């Protein structure tokens, strides 16, 4: 009996040690995608691109699992890995309840795309998706994760043609900036999700807009021209830096 217990202890130690030697990277682990969409183009896609790489010295067999943190009704979201793109009903590439067993096998140094395709089907909104990656043999032991956010915007009748500008960093802990053609932007206004105005800034070249003192959460950032017409709107994710 003692020998059997010793054998089990040794086996458990070896398995744990082996898992500890597995090293993966998820790059980038935060993907933000935003664009204006045509309500009449139901096939238009927003795509978040990322890769998972095997940094270990041995071949690994990987299982990923998709979780919807936030998803507008009617949006179609698919995950694409090294082998194929899966329909929205497929939440994982290894899902016995769906009769699916297609782990991604990566030799040392190999990588797989881990892309998320979103079809807003003509409607605006915001979605957040998380993908967790584990060994297929240990699905509950998450090794790396990636988060994808998608913001589909529709220009309103009060909005001029969107200008080529981006907001970064997003998410942010303390400030954000604008990059691109900001010559037409005079004012930057930050609203909370219920439409209450939180901050107003006047713009200039390389201005940093401080938001470190506002609560964590989602905000709308509107860019106004000299006539106070809205020329662009972004969704800003304010959250504290990871420890």
Secondary structure by P-SEA (a helix, b strand, c coil): caaaaaaaaaaaaaaaaaaaabbbbccccbbbbbbbbccccccbbbbbbbcccccccbbbbbbbbbbcccccccbbbbbbcccccccccccccccccccccccccccccbbbbbbbbbccccccbbbbbbbbbccccccccccbbbbbbbbbbbbcccccccccccccccccccccccccccccccbbbbbcccccccbbbbbccbbbbbcccccbbbbbbbbbcccccccbbbbbbbbcccc
